[in-house]
Amino acid sequence: MKKDTIVLYPSPGMGHLISMVELGKLILTHHPSFSIIIFITNAPYNTGSTAAYINRVSQTTPSILFHHLPTISLPLDSTIESPHLETLVFKLLHLNNPNVHQALKTISQSSTVKSFIIDFFCYSSLDFAHNLKIPTYYFFTASAACLAFHLYFPTIHKNTTKNFKNLQTHLGFPGLPSILASDMPKPMLDRTDEAYDEFLYFSASIPRSQGIIVNSFELLEPRPIKAISDGLCVPNASTPPVYYIGPLIDSTDGRKNGPGSNESVCLDWLDSQPSRTVVFLSFGSLGLFNAAQLKEIAVGLEKSGHRFLWVVRSPSEPKDKTRRFLAPPEPDLDALLPKGFLARTKVRGLVVKSWAPQVKVLSHKSVGGFVTHCGWNSALEAVCGGVPMVAWPLYAEQRMNKAVLVEDMKLALPMDESEDGFVTASEVEKRVKELMDDSDDGIGSLRKRIMVMSEGAKAAMSEGGSSRRALAELAESWKLGNQII
Ligand SMILES: O=c1ccn([C@@H]2O[C@H](COP(=O)(O)OP(=O)(O)O[C@H]3O[C@H](CO)[C@@H](O)[C@H](O)[C@H]3O)[C@@H](O)[C@H]2O)c(=O)[nH]1
């Protein structure tokens, strides 16, 4: 008899890979009759240290099979017209289609592919998977709020002919706080950009999927979840079933998945700090600042007087267009940070180069606050660790996440920036002080709310919890052999 198999197809970036791998582990743990195959695409751009991560998972979870697709040639200057990494990602994944098609056909000869689960960047594989009669689901690595945004985006697109970057208005999306048009994901601000069309096609394709699996949980996002289930986000068609199965955060043991990883350096240092006194600053797998902004953060941190653990990367160097999507070199901290900063803050601060073991840091008892770029994995990791945040969005959908985290969920304080995006040292100092001050009215109530969410996350993932029930429902539909929509 053929083995029942679930094939997962992530986009190559770290922020999209980790939760997809966790989804595979979750399915195996609770429904071990399935086998799991994960397609891996080699990318010519910076994916945030995924190779070492994949090695680590292969060693610790051999039951998950990684299927490495043939390497595709994609010159980095092929997106010279569009400044966005997202354009390159879509291009790569379109070129991948023949390989993916072939791999699915080959796997189908020896297994029954019960479900093909794709990242949103892989939307162009939806149609040929349908033709192969394989039920195809989206795995949404971002929030339910972001899903509501994408489901409704084709409607917003139809209602205006203007470029969103020129609109000084707030836009109404069902289930979301009002979003300033210019706070939409950057590649979606300009209708003439290739990436705009790609996001529009993706958004329009979601209702054609068999279902949507979301890395979130009911208690965290009741408003967008209700708007989606009431059908408000897809006004003229039906919304496929949505399964909120999260929070899925990295559970790989003893991982060393970054350049140098810094695992024991960070954790040993945190062990020696008092409870909840350290503010952690980390900006996702790809976040970069320019040299002036790095210095300004350092000044603000020093003036705050608080203990800190800060992940610093080399500044972005946008001059050479073909290098802008590559990983930056290791930073030279002495040259980048203000003169004498490292020596002066040595007793209460730790600066690490490029990467920290973030999940472990956020679950460490010494960490009391998190300055984050608002990537969804980072937000979920903070929720699970019960760590309140300061929201400092940098790229992708992070400005929207900031609005949701600050205004709707009330789990984060805003980091205010000037019009050109620069954040002053005094703003950094003020927000770090606010975050680390434990009064009962301000940050105290924010801290209480995030502790409630942290407990809620555990409950959702435990026996009988909302996320476990959603996963069981999904697995049951695979076992019964669902009809292709
Ligand atoms: O020093 C570091 C930096 C990052 N991470 C991990 O890397 C992941 C980063 O994910 P995320 O916080 O979501 O940020 P991005 O890497 O920027 O993720 C992309 O994908 C997310 C999910 O779709 C989106 O929400 C983001 O906006 C998008 O940029 C997290 O698991 C972090 O724990 C580390 O372990 N150490």
The ligand as a Gaussian input file, in Angstrom:
#p B3LYP/6-31G(d) Opt

LIG

0 1
 O       19.455000      36.757000      15.554000
 C       18.457000      36.143000      15.197000
 C       17.517000      36.681000      14.291000
 C       16.418000      35.920000      13.953000
 N       16.244000      34.677000      14.479000
 C       15.053000      33.877000      14.122000
 O       14.687000      34.102000      12.772000
 C       13.265000      34.162000      12.656000
 C       12.893000      35.479000      12.030000
 O       11.548000      35.471000      11.683000
 P       10.631000      36.778000      11.706000
 O       10.672000      37.409000      13.011000
 O        9.258000      36.397000      11.241000
 O       11.311000      37.787000      10.716000
 P       11.790000      37.658000       9.178000
 O       12.942000      36.797000       9.099000
 O       11.962000      39.041000       8.737000
 O       10.504000      36.976000       8.469000
 C        9.777000      37.194000       7.275000
 O        8.666000      36.288000       7.371000
 C        7.732000      36.541000       8.416000
 C        6.668000      35.474000       8.351000
 O        5.962000      35.517000       7.159000
 C        7.140000      37.935000       8.273000
 O        6.239000      38.212000       9.324000
 C        8.289000      38.946000       8.265000
 O        7.798000      40.267000       8.163000
 C        9.197000      38.602000       7.095000
 O       10.219000      39.547000       6.965000
 C       12.682000      34.019000      14.059000
 O       12.262000      32.696000      14.258000
 C       13.861000      34.332000      14.963000
 O       13.828000      33.630000      16.189000
 C       17.152000      34.158000      15.372000
 O       17.005000      33.028000      15.864000
 N       18.229000      34.906000      15.700000

